[in-house]
């Protein structure tokens, strides 16, 4: 009799645990339905020019739009990497997007001298711009530019 009582108790505990797990999974699904990821985010990005010299300011003009309102979208622009593996363009900005309204963002940074000290030789470079929302990259653009002596 004690065996049956013990087995019955184990079965009840097991079923209660399974029920709680199903309930948690349903809650997680409902949370995701209330805050779905955006289905569309468009980003355009251009530099103010294509050829730069030492000590010039690189200005990036970025436009974003989404099919839904999004808060805390991280716009990050990284590039112009020297032979010493240093990024001479490294800027980011948090923005909020309104549904179907274009948001304009400007990021800029001044270039160092092109010499052996900075490790930035004249040549072609790339800046990569990303739009990150809740840890997911929603859009990426690359800008190519040239640095001359």
Buried (B, 14 or more C-beta within 10 A) or exposed (E): EEEEEEEEEEEEEEEEEEEEEEEEEEEEEEEEEEEEEBEEBEBEBEBBEEEBEBEBEBEBBBEBBBEBEBEEBBBBBBBBBBEEEEBBBBBEEEBEBEEEEEBEBEBBBEBBEBEEEBBBEEEEBEBBBBBBBEEEEBBEBEBEBEBEE
